């Protein structure tokens, strides 16, 4: 009898452990070179996927150098992003999802500000043909004044080396080029993408003529999985520059899902500080090369990236 009872208790303990360590988010450390990462404690300096690289802005400004004034703002008409706000030299200006516009607040300082230099408010003038009343300023934690557009603090990106560069677009799923009105410059980034349908769930299903049923995000954009990731324990092999091409899918409420499995539907707390949605414990991504709903340009890239079926399988992957 005691043997049977001990065995039953052991089984129950194993079941409880499985429930309390959903998807096995334990163990390994972050690695900027593409090695797998798990849910280890973040290093003191955030990984590249969170902020980008900390090499100098533009022509390689030395660390600690004061960022230049924006001067006369201008508008760059990007084929991919639409109208993008730039400084007087043509460098793209960005906004940060973790900031707020009402009231204007910057949440990027310290190491973050080395990668995303704040645009000084002094000397900034509205771009020709834009609403000058949207130009403002916010006092940062260090007492300096930062340019705001429609209340959103403006930044440059350290990896942009010349006019027309927009390497910061989509970094960490939180940084976006700014439009002249302060919104995200990605075409309809604040709502359904071109051709999308209003009111889509956070994750839903679209029937693709070649791949069958695949998962899409709230903008109708194709969702992908990376074969080099792991579901148990949950790990991501996409870090650093990889996240610029493959932005993470942000956490989605479980009640905001239609036609998609909710098995292993958990938030992956990445070591780089980014929170990522998963299905069946697999981390989810979108592809920066997809410009509109219906695009599946990430399918089969490198033989490792594939659209996701409603059951969280690799859609259209070779057997």
C-alpha positions as CSV (number, residue, x, y, z in Angstrom):
1,X,0.0,0.0,0.0
2,X,2.8,2.4,0.9
3,X,4.6,1.7,-2.3
4,X,1.4,2.5,-4.3
5,X,0.8,5.7,-2.3
6,X,4.4,6.9,-2.8
7,X,4.2,6.3,-6.5
8,X,1.0,8.2,-6.8
9,X,2.5,11.1,-4.9
10,X,5.5,11.1,-7.2
11,X,3.3,11.2,-10.3
12,X,1.3,14.1,-8.8
13,X,4.5,16.0,-8.0
14,X,5.7,15.6,-11.6
15,X,2.4,16.9,-12.9
16,X,2.5,19.9,-10.6
17,X,6.1,20.6,-11.7
18,X,5.0,20.6,-15.3
19,X,2.2,23.0,-14.6
20,X,4.4,25.4,-12.7
21,X,7.2,25.4,-15.3
22,X,5.1,26.1,-18.3
23,X,7.1,25.4,-21.5
24,X,10.2,24.9,-19.5
25,X,11.3,28.6,-19.3
26,X,14.4,27.8,-17.4
27,X,18.1,27.8,-17.8
28,X,20.4,29.2,-20.4
29,X,21.8,32.6,-21.0
30,X,21.4,35.3,-23.7
31,X,23.8,35.2,-26.6
32,X,24.0,38.0,-29.2
33,X,25.6,35.7,-31.8
34,X,22.4,33.7,-32.6
35,X,22.9,30.9,-30.0
36,X,19.8,29.7,-28.2
37,X,18.6,31.8,-25.3
38,X,16.2,30.8,-22.5
39,X,14.7,32.6,-19.5
40,X,17.9,33.4,-17.6
41,X,18.1,36.6,-15.6
42,X,19.0,39.5,-17.9
43,X,22.5,40.8,-18.0
44,X,23.1,44.3,-16.6
45,X,23.3,45.7,-20.1
46,X,20.2,44.7,-22.2
47,X,20.9,42.4,-25.2
48,X,21.1,43.9,-28.7
49,X,17.5,42.7,-29.5
50,X,16.1,45.2,-27.0
51,X,17.8,48.3,-28.1
52,X,20.1,47.6,-31.1
53,X,23.8,48.2,-31.3
54,X,25.7,50.8,-29.3
55,X,28.1,51.8,-32.0
56,X,28.1,55.6,-32.6
57,X,25.3,57.5,-34.3
58,X,25.7,58.5,-37.9
59,X,29.4,59.0,-38.6
60,X,30.4,57.2,-35.5
61,X,30.0,59.7,-32.7
62,X,32.1,58.9,-29.7
63,X,30.3,57.7,-26.6
64,X,29.2,60.6,-24.5
65,X,29.1,63.1,-27.4
66,X,26.1,65.3,-27.3
67,X,23.6,64.5,-30.1
68,X,23.3,67.2,-32.7
69,X,20.2,69.4,-33.1
70,X,17.5,68.3,-35.5
71,X,17.3,71.6,-37.2
72,X,14.7,72.0,-40.0
73,X,12.8,68.7,-40.0
74,X,11.9,67.1,-43.3
75,X,9.8,64.3,-44.7
76,X,11.2,61.3,-46.5
77,X,8.7,59.4,-48.8
78,X,9.7,55.7,-48.2
79,X,8.2,53.1,-50.6
80,X,8.0,50.6,-47.7
81,X,7.0,52.8,-44.8
82,X,5.2,55.8,-46.3
83,X,6.1,59.3,-45.1
84,X,8.9,59.3,-42.6
85,X,10.0,62.2,-40.4
86,X,13.8,63.0,-40.6
87,X,16.1,65.6,-39.2
88,X,17.8,68.3,-41.3
89,X,20.4,65.8,-42.5
90,X,17.9,63.2,-43.6
91,X,18.4,60.8,-40.7
92,X,15.2,58.9,-39.7
93,X,13.5,59.9,-36.4
94,X,12.0,57.2,-34.2
95,X,9.4,56.7,-31.4
96,X,9.4,54.1,-28.6
97,X,6.3,52.1,-27.7
98,X,7.2,52.2,-24.0
99,X,7.1,56.0,-24.0
100,X,3.8,57.9,-23.6
101,X,2.4,60.9,-25.4
102,X,-0.2,61.9,-22.8
103,X,1.7,63.1,-20.8
104,X,4.9,63.2,-22.9
105,X,7.3,60.8,-21.1
106,X,10.6,59.2,-22.2
107,X,11.4,55.8,-20.8
108,X,14.7,55.5,-22.7
109,X,17.8,56.5,-20.7
110,X,21.1,55.0,-19.6
111,X,22.3,52.3,-22.0
112,X,19.1,52.7,-24.1
113,X,19.9,56.3,-24.8
114,X,23.4,55.4,-26.1
115,X,21.7,53.3,-28.8
116,X,18.7,55.6,-29.3
117,X,20.1,59.2,-28.8
118,X,17.3,61.6,-27.8
119,X,16.7,64.4,-30.4
120,X,17.3,67.8,-28.7
121,X,14.3,70.1,-28.7
122,X,16.4,73.2,-29.1
123,X,16.5,74.5,-32.7
124,X,14.0,72.0,-34.1
125,X,11.5,73.4,-36.6
126,X,8.5,71.7,-38.2
127,X,8.9,70.2,-41.6
128,X,7.5,72.2,-44.5
129,X,3.8,71.4,-45.0
130,X,3.3,69.7,-41.6
131,X,1.4,70.9,-38.5
132,X,3.9,73.1,-36.5
133,X,1.6,72.8,-33.5
134,X,2.6,69.2,-33.1
135,X,6.2,70.1,-32.3
136,X,6.9,70.2,-28.5
137,X,9.4,69.1,-25.9
138,X,9.7,67.0,-22.8
139,X,12.1,67.3,-19.9
140,X,14.2,64.0,-19.6
141,X,15.3,62.5,-16.3
142,X,18.7,64.2,-16.8
143,X,17.1,67.6,-17.2
144,X,17.7,68.0,-20.9
145,X,14.9,68.9,-23.3
146,X,13.9,66.3,-25.9
147,X,11.9,67.0,-29.1
148,X,8.4,65.6,-29.2
149,X,6.0,65.3,-32.1
150,X,2.3,65.0,-31.1
151,X,3.6,64.3,-27.6
152,X,5.9,61.4,-28.6
153,X,9.6,61.8,-27.8
154,X,11.9,61.6,-30.8
155,X,15.1,59.6,-31.2
156,X,17.7,58.7,-33.7
157,X,19.2,55.2,-34.1
158,X,22.9,54.5,-33.6
159,X,23.1,52.0,-36.5
160,X,21.7,54.4,-39.1
161,X,24.7,55.7,-41.0
162,X,23.2,57.9,-43.7
163,X,20.0,59.6,-45.0
164,X,17.3,57.1,-45.9
165,X,18.5,54.4,-43.4
166,X,15.7,53.0,-41.2
167,X,17.5,50.1,-39.5
168,X,15.7,50.8,-36.3
169,X,12.3,50.0,-37.7
170,X,10.7,47.3,-35.7
171,X,13.6,46.6,-33.3
172,X,12.4,44.7,-30.3
173,X,8.8,45.1,-31.6
174,X,8.8,48.5,-29.8
175,X,10.8,51.0,-32.0
176,X,9.3,52.5,-35.1
177,X,10.1,55.3,-37.6
178,X,8.0,58.3,-36.9
179,X,5.5,59.8,-39.4
180,X,5.1,63.6,-39.7
181,X,2.1,63.5,-37.4
182,X,3.9,61.5,-34.7
183,X,2.3,58.2,-35.5
184,X,4.2,55.1,-36.6
185,X,5.5,55.5,-40.1
186,X,4.9,51.8,-41.1
187,X,1.9,51.9,-43.4
188,X,-1.1,51.8,-41.1
189,X,1.0,50.5,-38.3
190,X,-1.5,51.6,-35.7
191,X,-4.3,49.6,-37.3
192,X,-4.8,47.0,-40.0
193,X,-2.1,46.9,-42.7
194,X,-3.0,47.7,-46.3
195,X,-5.7,45.2,-47.5
196,X,-6.3,44.1,-43.9
197,X,-9.7,43.9,-42.2
198,X,-10.6,46.0,-39.2
199,X,-11.5,44.1,-36.1
200,X,-9.1,41.1,-36.5
201,X,-8.3,39.2,-33.4
202,X,-4.9,39.3,-31.8
203,X,-4.2,36.0,-33.5
204,X,-6.5,34.5,-36.1
205,X,-6.5,32.3,-39.2
206,X,-6.1,33.2,-42.9
207,X,-6.5,30.7,-45.7
208,X,-3.4,30.9,-48.0
209,X,-3.8,29.5,-51.5
210,X,-0.5,27.6,-51.2
211,X,0.0,27.0,-47.5
212,X,-3.6,26.4,-46.4
213,X,-4.7,27.8,-43.0
214,X,-2.0,29.9,-41.4
215,X,-1.9,32.2,-38.3
216,X,-1.9,36.0,-38.7
217,X,-1.6,38.8,-36.2
218,X,-4.1,41.6,-35.6
219,X,-2.9,43.5,-38.7
220,X,-3.4,40.4,-40.9
221,X,0.4,39.8,-41.2
222,X,1.7,36.3,-41.4
223,X,3.1,34.8,-38.2
224,X,6.3,32.6,-38.4
225,X,8.2,30.0,-36.4
226,X,12.0,29.5,-36.4
227,X,13.3,25.9,-36.6
228,X,16.3,26.7,-34.5
229,X,14.1,27.7,-31.6
230,X,13.1,25.2,-28.9
231,X,9.7,24.6,-27.3
232,X,10.9,22.6,-24.3
233,X,12.7,24.2,-22.7
234,X,11.5,27.3,-24.4
235,X,14.4,29.1,-26.1
236,X,14.9,31.6,-29.0
237,X,17.8,31.4,-31.4
238,X,16.8,34.8,-32.9
239,X,18.7,37.6,-31.1
240,X,20.3,40.9,-31.9
241,X,20.1,41.8,-35.6
242,X,17.9,38.8,-36.2
243,X,15.1,40.6,-34.4
244,X,15.2,43.5,-36.8
245,X,14.3,41.1,-39.7
246,X,12.0,38.9,-37.5
247,X,10.2,41.1,-34.9
248,X,8.6,39.2,-32.1
249,X,4.8,38.8,-31.8
250,X,3.9,40.8,-28.7
251,X,1.8,39.1,-26.0
252,X,-1.9,38.6,-26.9
253,X,-4.7,38.1,-24.4
254,X,-6.0,34.5,-24.5
255,X,-9.5,35.7,-25.1
256,X,-8.3,37.6,-28.2
257,X,-7.7,34.5,-30.3
258,X,-9.9,33.0,-33.1
259,X,-9.4,29.6,-34.6
260,X,-5.9,29.1,-33.2
261,X,-4.8,26.6,-30.5
262,X,-4.3,27.9,-27.0
263,X,-2.2,25.0,-26.1
264,X,1.1,26.3,-24.6
265,X,-0.3,29.8,-25.0
266,X,2.2,31.6,-22.8
267,X,4.3,34.7,-22.7
268,X,8.0,34.1,-23.3
269,X,10.0,36.3,-21.0
270,X,13.1,36.6,-23.1
271,X,16.5,37.3,-21.5
272,X,16.8,40.5,-23.5
273,X,13.7,41.8,-21.6
274,X,11.3,41.5,-24.6
275,X,8.0,39.7,-24.0
276,X,7.0,37.3,-26.8
277,X,3.8,35.4,-27.5
278,X,4.1,31.6,-28.0
279,X,1.9,28.8,-29.4
280,X,2.4,25.3,-28.1
281,X,5.5,26.8,-26.4
282,X,7.0,27.9,-29.7
283,X,8.1,31.6,-29.9
284,X,6.3,33.6,-32.7
285,X,7.5,36.2,-35.1
286,X,6.5,38.3,-38.1
287,X,8.8,39.1,-41.0
288,X,10.0,42.6,-41.9
289,X,10.0,41.6,-45.6
290,X,6.2,41.2,-45.6
291,X,4.7,44.6,-46.6
292,X,1.0,43.7,-46.5
293,X,-1.5,41.0,-45.5
294,X,-1.2,38.0,-47.8
295,X,2.5,38.3,-48.1
296,X,4.5,35.2,-47.1
297,X,7.9,36.3,-48.1
298,X,9.4,34.8,-45.0
299,X,8.3,31.3,-45.9
300,X,11.2,28.9,-46.2
301,X,13.9,31.6,-45.7
302,X,17.2,29.8,-44.9
303,X,15.3,26.5,-44.7
304,X,14.5,27.5,-41.1
305,X,11.6,30.0,-41.1
306,X,8.0,28.9,-41.8
307,X,4.5,30.2,-41.4
308,X,2.5,28.7,-38.6
309,X,-0.6,26.5,-38.8
310,X,-3.5,27.0,-36.4
311,X,-2.1,23.9,-34.5
312,X,1.3,25.7,-34.1
313,X,2.9,23.4,-36.7
314,X,5.3,24.5,-39.5
315,X,3.1,25.2,-42.5
316,X,4.4,24.0,-45.8
317,X,7.7,22.7,-44.3
318,X,9.3,19.7,-46.1
319,X,8.8,16.4,-44.4
